[in-house]
Amino acid sequence: MSRRIALTFLAPLLCCHFMQGASDVDLDQIKALANTYFRDSTEIPMSVAVTTVVTNGAGKVKHQTQSTVGMVFNGYNQGSGKFSLRANSGMFNAGAMRDSLSGDLAAFFAGGLIPKKTSTQTIAIQQAPEPGKPVVVVVKDGECPQLALMPRWMFPQHPCGSAQFSVIAGSHGGLIFQHFSFDSSGSPAPAKIAGLGDVQLLTFHADVEFQEVVLPGDSNPYLWPLEAVISVTTNKGKVTITDRYSPKK
């Protein structure tokens, strides 16, 4: 028997305000990249290798698991700012599936940050300091609420903080998003975390590396996650979840 879960997520979306000096790569180019690479698509099933490590305050490993689960991303809806996905696993692998969704949310949350505008966020473009170096797009929220995780997943209930995209030259010409990171800015909050118990939640950090995927019949490539790493720190220790993605044939 297998376990399956479907999830639709509304990503916080981005207002656009430029700092001085962003003359080489502008907002229109960044938005065009997002609309190209983070667009709706046919479903692509992926295999997700999940590793979860729980360490105590001294850095000693208390708990570690490794497993593989399935995930199908159903695409973005850029009009509504939503994306949806399905995850599945064997009945005795439900914990790994739950952990894997933390990385899934971070990976696809990234694609919803740029296409829309709100009045509570700013964006700054740091041009590449020299040829071959990435352009860095920095997204910052204003005042953030207290940091709280979603009831079932290791992901902020109200993502708010600072995000960065690294943009490089792509293999198909032009620019491409290479890396995404996000740091929460909410104040500490109480939480209950498996392996650590009742804790004070201090920080949430996510790193995502992207990979290009070309689908049959479509000459424009998509971006899918290659690896997502979630790190949650508390007053009693740390949880690190690593997802490694491989599109299924």
JOKA-V717992 format. One record per residue. N is the residue number from 1. RES is the residue in one letter. PHI is phi in radians with two decimals (* if undefined). OMEGA is omega as a letter, one per 20 degrees, with the letter a starting at -180 (999 if undefined). NEAR is the number of other C-alpha atoms within 12 Angstrom. Layout:
N;RES;PHI;OMEGA;NEAR / N;RES;PHI;OMEGA;NEAR
//
This chain:
1;M;*;a;10 / 2;S;-2.01;r;15 / 3;R;-1.85;a;21 / 4;R;-2.40;r;25 / 5;I;-2.42;r;25 / 6;A;-2.01;a;21 / 7;L;-2.52;r;26 / 8;T;-2.05;a;24 / 9;F;-2.28;r;35 / 10;L;-1.71;a;27 / 11;A;-1.43;r;34 / 12;P;-1.08;a;35 / 13;L;-2.07;b;34 / 14;L;-1.84;r;37 / 15;C;-1.56;a;26 / 16;C;-2.25;r;29 / 17;H;-2.47;a;24 / 18;F;-1.77;r;22 / 19;M;-1.41;r;18 / 20;Q;-1.13;r;13 / 21;G;1.74;r;13 / 22;A;-1.50;a;23 / 23;S;-1.90;a;17 / 24;D;-1.50;r;17 / 25;V;-2.02;a;26 / 26;D;-1.97;a;25 / 27;L;-1.05;a;29 / 28;D;-1.05;r;18 / 29;Q;-1.15;a;24 / 30;I;-1.14;r;37 / 31;K;-1.14;r;30 / 32;A;-1.11;r;21 / 33;L;-1.06;a;32 / 34;A;-1.09;a;34 / 35;N;-1.19;r;30 / 36;T;-1.42;a;28 / 37;Y;-1.48;a;39 / 38;F;-1.94;a;41 / 39;R;-1.85;r;32 / 40;D;-1.11;a;29 / 41;S;-2.67;r;30 / 42;T;-1.21;a;19 / 43;E;-1.17;r;22 / 44;I;-2.19;r;29 / 45;P;-1.27;a;24 / 46;M;-2.29;r;30 / 47;S;-1.67;a;30 / 48;V;-2.12;r;38 / 49;A;-1.50;a;32 / 50;V;-1.97;r;38 / 51;T;-2.18;r;33 / 52;T;-2.08;r;38 / 53;V;-2.21;r;31 / 54;V;-1.95;r;32 / 55;T;-2.11;r;27 / 56;N;-1.47;a;22 / 57;G;-1.09;r;17 / 58;A;-1.58;r;12 / 59;G;1.52;r;17 / 60;K;-1.43;a;15 / 61;V;-1.24;r;19 / 62;K;-1.70;a;21 / 63;H;-2.75;r;21 / 64;Q;-2.57;r;23 / 65;T;-2.36;r;24 / 66;Q;-2.38;a;23 / 67;S;-2.83;r;27 / 68;T;-2.30;r;31 / 69;V;-2.24;r;39 / 70;G;-1.89;r;38 / 71;M;-2.61;r;40 / 72;V;-2.18;r;33 / 73;F;-1.55;a;40 / 74;N;-1.60;r;27 / 75;G;1.93;r;31 / 76;Y;-1.64;r;36 / 77;N;-2.02;a;26 / 78;Q;-1.22;r;28 / 79;G;-1.20;a;17 / 80;S;-1.72;a;19 / 81;G;1.38;a;31 / 82;K;-1.77;r;31 / 83;F;-2.40;r;36 / 84;S;-2.44;a;31 / 85;L;-2.66;r;33 / 86;R;-2.23;r;31 / 87;A;-2.15;r;38 / 88;N;-2.58;r;33 / 89;S;-2.82;r;30 / 90;G;-1.17;a;20 / 91;M;-1.00;a;16 / 92;F;-1.59;a;17 / 93;N;-2.09;a;24 / 94;A;-1.11;r;25 / 95;G;-1.12;r;31 / 96;A;-1.15;r;37 / 97;M;-1.10;r;41 / 98;R;-1.07;r;42 / 99;D;-1.10;a;44 / 100;S;-1.07;a;48 / 101;L;-1.11;r;48 / 102;S;-1.07;r;44 / 103;G;-1.21;r;47 / 104;D;-1.03;a;52 / 105;L;-1.08;r;43 / 106;A;-1.12;a;48 / 107;A;-1.11;a;44 / 108;F;-1.57;r;48 / 109;F;-1.01;r;44 / 110;A;-1.00;a;47 / 111;G;-1.23;r;48 / 112;G;-1.64;a;38 / 113;L;-1.33;a;47 / 114;I;-1.67;a;44 / 115;P;-1.11;a;35 / 116;K;-1.84;r;29 / 117;K;-2.08;r;25 / 118;T;-2.30;a;22 / 119;S;-1.78;a;17 / 120;T;-1.95;a;21 / 121;Q;-2.25;r;28 / 122;T;-2.23;r;29 / 123;I;-2.30;r;35 / 124;A;-2.28;r;32 / 125;I;-1.91;r;34 / 126;Q;-1.75;a;28 / 127;Q;-1.14;r;25 / 128;A;-1.05;a;21 / 129;P;-1.21;r;12 / 130;E;-2.81;a;10 / 131;P;-0.97;r;10 / 132;G;1.59;r;14 / 133;K;-1.62;a;16 / 134;P;-1.32;r;25 / 135;V;-1.40;a;32 / 136;V;-1.99;r;31 / 137;V;-1.84;a;41 / 138;V;-1.90;r;36 / 139;V;-1.99;a;38 / 140;K;-2.26;r;36 / 141;D;-1.47;r;33 / 142;G;-1.38;a;21 / 143;E;-1.11;a;19 / 144;C;-1.91;r;23 / 145;P;-1.28;r;20 / 146;Q;-1.03;a;25 / 147;L;-1.20;r;33 / 148;A;-2.47;r;34 / 149;L;-1.53;r;30 / 150;M;-1.10;a;20 / 151;P;-0.99;a;15 / 152;R;-2.04;a;23 / 153;W;-2.28;a;28 / 154;M;-1.43;a;44 / 155;F;-2.65;a;41 / 156;P;-1.03;r;41 / 157;Q;-1.17;r;26 / 158;H;-2.28;a;26 / 159;P;-1.00;a;40 / 160;C;-2.68;a;36 / 161;G;2.85;a;34 / 162;S;-2.24;r;31 / 163;A;-2.19;r;40 / 164;Q;-2.35;r;35 / 165;F;-1.99;r;38 / 166;S;-1.72;a;33 / 167;V;-2.07;a;31 / 168;I;-2.27;r;28 / 169;A;-1.24;a;19 / 170;G;-1.59;a;23 / 171;S;-1.23;r;16 / 172;H;-1.74;a;16 / 173;G;1.58;a;11 / 174;G;1.29;a;19 / 175;L;-1.82;a;29 / 176;I;-2.64;r;37 / 177;F;-1.28;a;42 / 178;Q;-1.78;a;35 / 179;H;-2.54;r;34 / 180;F;-2.34;r;39 / 181;S;-2.39;a;38 / 182;F;-2.50;r;39 / 183;D;-2.21;r;31 / 184;S;-1.23;r;38 / 185;S;-2.15;r;28 / 186;G;-1.23;r;27 / 187;S;-1.25;a;19 / 188;P;-0.98;a;23 / 189;A;-2.60;r;23 / 190;P;-1.23;r;21 / 191;A;-2.73;r;28 / 192;K;-2.12;a;22 / 193;I;-2.20;a;30 / 194;A;-0.99;r;26 / 195;G;1.60;a;23 / 196;L;-2.14;r;26 / 197;G;1.39;r;19 / 198;D;-1.34;a;16 / 199;V;-2.40;r;26 / 200;Q;-1.79;a;25 / 201;L;-1.32;a;35 / 202;L;-1.82;a;29 / 203;T;-2.51;r;37 / 204;F;-2.28;r;42 / 205;H;-2.35;r;38 / 206;A;-2.33;r;42 / 207;D;-2.20;r;38 / 208;V;-2.31;r;40 / 209;E;-1.80;a;33 / 210;F;-1.78;r;35 / 211;Q;-2.31;r;28 / 212;E;-1.42;r;26 / 213;V;-2.28;r;27 / 214;V;-1.90;a;20 / 215;L;-1.60;r;18 / 216;P;-0.99;r;13 / 217;G;1.46;r;9 / 218;D;-2.31;a;12 / 219;S;-1.35;a;13 / 220;N;-1.51;a;24 / 221;P;-1.33;r;31 / 222;Y;-1.86;r;33 / 223;L;-1.95;r;40 / 224;W;-2.19;r;45 / 225;P;-1.16;r;41 / 226;L;-1.75;r;30 / 227;E;-2.62;r;34 / 228;A;-2.25;a;41 / 229;V;-2.17;r;40 / 230;I;-1.89;r;42 / 231;S;-2.23;r;37 / 232;V;-2.07;r;43 / 233;T;-1.85;r;35 / 234;T;-2.35;r;32 / 235;N;-1.28;a;25 / 236;K;-2.01;a;28 / 237;G;2.66;a;31 / 238;K;-2.47;r;37 / 239;V;-2.07;r;43 / 240;T;-2.16;r;39 / 241;I;-2.05;r;45 / 242;T;-2.05;r;41 / 243;D;-1.90;r;43 / 244;R;-2.06;a;36 / 245;Y;-1.84;r;36 / 246;S;-2.37;r;26 / 247;P;-1.05;r;25 / 248;K;-1.36;a;15 / 249;K;-1.27;999;9
//
